[in-house]
């Protein structure tokens, strides 16, 4: 029997990345899409608790959630569309822009996968890294991203999901053509270099407002005993980065120090 994949994203139901993801996975499985009505970039793992949400059916097996987050899309899909049997896999993306290092905590794309694994469903988040701007992803036509997700999902269905409960795969695609790719690297989440840039403007009524800017994708060297590459390093060297992410944020090595301190 053909498997079923639930797709979501944080760029909105009309994103070209979501369309590319559907095209890549349609030959492999039955596809059901539930995506936000509006762009929800950097909404993190948020659920909407202060207002009702509504499914809008655009075509068969394609819904937008008016106006929900990626986490809402997964959570409510299980209530409305998968009452009897959960989907075999959730894939969130293809995000326009990177989701590497600590940016994973901001990411609505990652959050769609997080919500899935909390609900006991294997999940993958996939993002197309851009060198400069969002238009770059469209010029690349998501070709390497489509090839990658088709390979990964096929392997999951043929050989089983490679992670334990409450863990998901976070994939970042370098901004290159498929023939330039050097292969896959299993990576750890790198250390992002953060700034605090925001643009200050005055509106026509003379009121000051702020617009959070798009920082450069810089990072610190971050060696790790378990893997040779961070996600940043792998992508820079033209590898597809695949990072296993888990939701337990406890820093276990600090427990004894805190016990002594308290």
N, C-alpha and C positions, 0 to 999 in steps of 0.2 A: 504494500500500500504506500502511496506517495506521502512523503512527510509534509508537514505544514509549518511555515515560517511566518511569524508576526514581524512586520517591519515598522519602525518608528524613526523619528529624527528630532532635531531641535531647530532646524532651519525652516520648518513649515512644510505643509502638504504639497506646495507647488515647487519645491526645491528640485533643481536638476540633479543633485546628488542622490536624492531619494528615487527619482526616476531611473537613474543609472543602476542603483542597487536592485530595483525591481527587475530591470532587464537582465542583470547578471544572474539572478536567482530563480527566475521563472522556469528555466529548463530543468531545474533541480527539484523544485517543491511547489506545493500550493502556496500562494502568497496572499496574505491578508495585511492590509496597511491601515494603521491608525496613527495619524500624525497631527501635530498642533496646527491650528488655523493660522497663527502668526509665528514669526520667528521667536524662538525662546533660547537663543544662545546665552550661555553663562547663567542659566536658571538653576543649575545644580540639581540636587536630588529633592526637588520640591513637589509637594502635592497641594492642590487647590482645595482649601477648606472653608473659604469665606463666601463662595458663590456656587450656584449649580452649574453643571457642565452638560453639553448637549452633543450627541453624535450627529454628524451630517453626512449622509451617504452620497458620495460623489459618483460612484459607479459600483458595480458588483465587487465586493470585498475590498473596497477603498473608502475609508472614512476620514473626515477631519473632526477633531474634537474642539468644539467652540466654547471656550477658549482655554485649552489645557496645556499642561507641560508634558514632556516626554514620559515622566513618571506617571502622570495621570493617564496617559494613553495606554500604557501597559497595564496599570492597575485596573482601570475600568473595562478594558478589553476582556479581561478574564471574567469579569462579571457579566458582560453583555454578550460576547461572541464565543466564549470558550467555557460555557457552564459545565459541559459534560466531559470535555477532554482538553487539556492544556496544549498549546502549540509545542512542537518538538524543539523549536529554537526561536529566540528573539535576536534580530539583528538591528542595530541602531546606527543610522548614518545614511549615506556617506556624507559625513560632516564636511563643510567647506572651511578648511583651516585645521590646524594641528590640535591635538589633545594629548600633550605630553607633559611629563613631570607633574608638578603640583597643580597644573591647570586641570588635571582630571577632577579635582574637587569642585571646580567651577562648572564643569561641562554638563550640559543637558544631554549630549550624545552619550556620554558615559553613564549618566543617570538612568537612561532608558534600559541599559544593560544591567545596572545595579538593581533596579526594581524587578527585573526578570529573575535574577538569581535569588533575590529575597523570596520570590514566589515559587522557587524550586524549578525554574526553567533555565537551561543552558543559554548563554548569551554571548554576543560579540558586539563590540563597538568598533566602528571603522571611520577613520578620518583622512581626508586628503590634505596633506601639508602644502602650504603655498609659500613661495619665496617672498612675494610682495603683497598681492591683493587677491580678492576673491575671484576676479576674472580669470586668473591663471588656472584655477581648477577647471573652468569651463573650456579653456583652450586645450587642456590635456584630455578633455572628454572622458575623464575618469577611467581611462583604458586600463592602467595598471591596477587601480583599485578594483575594477570589475573582475579582472583576471584573478586577483588575489582572493577576493571574497568567495568566488566560485570554487577555487581550489580548497580553501579552508573549510567551507561548509560541506563540500563533498567528502573531505577527509573526516569531518565530525560524523557525518551520517554513515560512512563506511566503517570507521574504526572506533567510534565512540568519542564523547566529549572528554578532553584531556585533563580537566580540572575537577577538584572536589566541590562540594556545596559552597554557595556564597562566594564564588570566584568567577570572574569573566575575563575574556580575552580583549585586550585593547590594542587595536591595530592602527598604525600610522603609516601612510603611504608617501614616499618621497616625491617631490614635484618633478618627475622625469617620465620619459616614454618607457614602455615595457622593455624594449630591447636594451635600455641603459641600466636596468635593475640588476644588481649583483646577487640577488636572492633574499632569503629571509634571515633575520637575526632575532633570537629570543633575548629580550632585553629587560632591564630593570627601569623603573621610572626615574628619570633624571632630576637634577636640581635646577629649577628655573631661576634665572636672574630677574628679579622684579624691580620695576620702577614705580613711580606714582604719578604718571602723566595724565593730566586731564585738561581739556581745553576750556577756557573761560570765555563766554560771549555775553553780549547784551542783546536782548530781544527788542522788537520794534517799540515796545512799551517802556523800554528803559530798565527792564528787570534783568539782573544777572542770572545766568544759568551755566551749568557745567556739563560737559560731554566727555565721558571717559574715553581716552584714546586707545589706539591699537599699538601695544608695545612691540618692540623688536623681539625676535625669538632667540634670546641669548640665554646661555646656561653656564653653570659652574662645572668643572671636572668633578665627577662623582663616581669614584671607584667602588666596586662592590665585590664581595667574596664569592657571590653566587653567579655573576654574569660579567662578561668582559665589556659589554656595551650598555650604555644607557640608550633610551629611545632617541634622544637628541643626536647622539653620536652615530647611531645606526642610520638614521634618515640622512644625516649630512654626508655619509659615505655611500649613499645610494642603495641602501638595504631597506626592505620592508621591515618595520619594527613590530614585533608581537610581544606584548607584555602581559603576564598574568597578574590580575588585580584582585585583591581581596578586601572585604569590607570591615574587617576587624582592625581598628585604628589604634589599638593598645600598643604602647611601646614597652614590650615585656622586659627589656634590659633595664628599664628605669624603675621597675617595681621595687626591687630590693633597696635601691638608693632612696626612694621615697619613704619606704618603711623605716629606714634608719633616720631619715630627716624628720619625720613626723614625731 
